[in-house]
Amino acid sequence: MSHTATAMPANPTRLYADVEFLTSIQPARNYLNIASLNKAADYIKAEFEKLGIRVEEQPFRADGRDYRNIIASFGPPDAERIILGAHYDVCGEQPGADDNASAVAGLLETARLLHEQQPVLKRRLDLVAYPNEEPPYFATDFMGSAIHAYLLHRQKVRVHAMICYEMIGYFSDEPGSQHFPDDSLAKLYPNTGNFITVVGKTGQEELTQRMQTLMRKHTDLDVQRINLPPSLGLAGLSDHRNYWAYDYQAVMINDTSFLRNPHYHQPTDTIDTLDFQRMAEVVNGVWGAILEL
């Protein structure tokens, strides 16, 4: 089958199906419910395998429990890598539609677009789904992404950039729906929560700016960017933080989380609160940016 060069946009229906599956897993897919985490991991693995690509598992143990990263690879096996990641666990007893089923759906949809379009890739692209991003493992060596980043470093893998999908489904057109930790930031950004943000730490301005520019070319959504000192905490609130430890460039794609979404870490973080058209636009932006990276 021949493919045109024009990007087929991300499909909201497929994104919905992914989020619907993940949010319906009972009990909630948190770090204690291993069977539920495995259901999520098996689903991700099966969706990757449908595309006929290289898929591997990266098993590890934490506190006597078995967890696993799921990794799908595209492009030349020995080339420098771009890592695209998302976590599939939730915090406590909640469905986790935005946090983080939306991001896993984005990861899977990016894989499907790569499969459909068959772009020529100069770099190897690894799509990684992680457990244990949420407490109690957040900011510990038992985050799935901490294991993954450590092994890349140990194997002396060259990483061009790491991009983390993290909460990409919640948007609001209500003025005042976007909140900020302080007034100085509020002056710099829109106060309506209908944009997506590229988040990096200070010193990574080049990557956040490049991602913003490239995403804007491929999406109708407003794309903002911010670089914050890691000491503030806000810059490192997801899996990308673990790649900084090894001097890999890593940024997060985020709808600003609790600064916008009132359902953050609540049982009300359900599928009906998400905007799948805009989520598809986030994926279009990231997919287009990755191809240019």
N, C-alpha and C positions, 0 to 999 in steps of 0.2 A: 504494500500500500504506500502510495507516495504522499508526502506531507508538504504543505505549503509553508513558506517561511513565516507567515503571520501567526502569531501566538493564538492558539485557541484558549479562550479565557477559562479560568477555574470555574468549576461547576458547583453552584450552591446546593443542588440536590444531593450530590455525592458528599459534600461537606456535612449536610444535615444528617445523612445516613450514618456517617462516622460518629458524629456527636450523639446521635440517638442511641447507637449501640453502647458507647462508652458510658453514657449517663444512666443507662438502664441496668448496668451490672450491679447486682446485690449480693452480699453487703457492699458498702462503698469501697472503691479500690484504693484503700489506704495501706500504709506499710505493714499493718497487722494482718490484713485479710489477703493472705498470699494467693489463695484460689482466685480471688477477684482480680488481683494484679496479673496473675497468669492468664486469665481470660482476656484481659486487655492486651497483654503482650502477644498472645496467640493470634488475636484479631489483627494486630499491626503486622505481625510476621506473615500471616496469610494474605493480607492485602498487598504487601510487598511482593510475595511469591507469585501472585497472580500476574505480575508484570514480567516474570521470567528473568529477574535480575539476581545478582549475587546478594544473598542474605545470610548474615551470621548472628549468632548469639554470643554475648559476653557475660557469662555467669559470674556472680560473686556472692559472698556471704556477709551478712551483718547481724550480729547478735543471735547467731545460730539459725537465721532464716536465709533462704535462698532467693536471690533476686537476679534479674538479667536485663542487660541492655539489648536492644534489637537494632541491627545495623544493616542498611541496604546501600549498595555501592553502584555508582554509575561512572562511566568514563575510564580512562587509562589507569590500570591498577597501580602502577608505580609512580604516577605523577604526583606533584604537590597537591595537597587536598584543600577542599572547602568543606567544612562541617556544617550541617544544618541539623539542629536538635530541637526536641520538645520533650517534656516529661509527661508520663501517663498516670502518675499517682495523684490522689487528692488528699486534702487536709481533713482528717477526721471523718465525720459522718455527713457527707454531702455529695451531690451528684457531680459537681465540678464541671459544669457545662463550659463556662469561660475558662476556668482554672482547673484542668488544662486540656479538656477535651477539644476545645476550639483549636489549640495549637497542634495537637496530634492530628486532627483533621487536616489542618494546613500542611503538615508534613506529608501525610499520605497523598493529598491532592497534588502537591509538588512532585512527588514520585510519579503519579499518573500522568502529569503533563510532560515530564521528562520521557516517559515511555511512549506517549502518543506522538510527541514531536520529534523524538530521536535527534536532538541537536548534537552537533559535533562538539565534544567537550575536550578542552586542552588540559583541564585539571580533573583530578578525581573528585567526585562529589559523594560524600558519605552522609546519609540521612540516618540519624540516631534517635531512638526513643528510649528514654531513661525512666527508671523508678526512683523513689527516695529523694525527690527534690524538696518535698514538704517536711515540716517538723515531724518527728524529732531529729531527722537527719540533715535538715538544712544547715549549710555551713560546716558540715563534717566531711570526713574522708569516705563516708558511706553513701554519699550521693552517687547515683549512677553516673552522672557527668564527671564527678571527681575521679571515679575509677577509669572512665574512658579517657579523660585528659591525661591522667598519669601514665596510662599505657601508651598513648601516642608519644608522650615525652620519652618514656623509657625505650621505645622502639625507634627513637630519633626521627619520627615522621615529620616531614615539612608541612606546615599548615599555613595556607595563605590567609584564611579568615574563618572564624566560627560565627554563625548566625543562629540566634536562639529565638524560635517562635515561643512566645509566652503571652497568653491571654490576648486573642486577636478578634474576639467576637462581640464586644459590648460597645454600642455607640448610642449617642443621644443628640437630638437636634434642639433640645431645650437650652436656651441661654442660661448660663450659670451652672450647667450640669458638670462642667470640668472644674475640679478643685486642685489646689496647689499647696505644697507644704509651707510656702512663705510668699509674701507679697512681691518680692523681687522676681520670682519666677512667673507669678501671675501676670506681671506686666509684659512678659515676653511671648506669651502663648495665648491662643484662643480660649475663651471661657465656655465654649460650647464643645461638648465631648464627642465630636464627630470626625476626629483625625486619628491617625496612627503615628506612633513615635519610634524612632530609632534611638536606642539608649546605649551610651557607652561611657567609659570612665574618662577623666581628663587625661590628655595625652593620646587619645584615640580619635581626635577630631577628624583626621583624614578619612578614616573608615566610615564614621557616622555620616560625614558630609557626602562621601561617595555613594553610600547606600541610599541616602535621602535623594540625591540627584538621580540615581538610576531607577529607584522605585517610582519617582514622580513621572518618569518617562513611560511607565508601563501600567499606571493605575489612575483611575479618576478620583481616588481618595486624596485628601490633604495629608501629606507626609511631613511631620515635624521631626526635629532631632534635638538631642540634649546630651551634653557630656558633664558628668558630675564627679567630684572626688569620691573614691571608694569609701573614704571615711564617713561620708554622709549616709551610706547604707542603701539609699534608693537606687543607685546605679547598678548594684550587684544582687538584685533580688531574684535571680534565677540561675539557670545552669551555666550560662556564659562565664560567670565568676570563676569557675574552676579552671578555665583555660588561661586566665590572666596569670595564674601561679607559674605558668611555664612560658610566659611572655608571648603567648599566642594572641593575636588580635581577635577580640570577640565582642559582639554587640547583641542587644536584645531588641526584638520587634514586639511592641507592647501597646495595649490600649489604655495604659496608665493604671490599670489594676484598681486598687482601693481608692485612688484619687478620682475615680469616675464611677466605678461599678459598685453600687450599694450592696450587692449580693456576694461580694468577695468573702470566701471562706464561710459562707452561710448555706443552710439547707435550701435556700431560695435561688442558688446558682443553677438554674434550670434552663433547659433548651429553649423554652419560649421567651426567654429574655434576650436571646442573641439575634443579631442581624446578619443573615447568611449572604445577602447580596454584598454587603460591605466586607464581610469576611473573605468572600471570593476576590474582592478588589485588593485586599491585603496580600493574598496569595499571588495574584497577578503581578503585583509590584515586586514581591520577593523573588518570584520565579524569573521575571525579566532581569532583575538586578544580578541574580546568580549567574545567568547566562553571560552577562557582560563582565562579571568578575572573572 
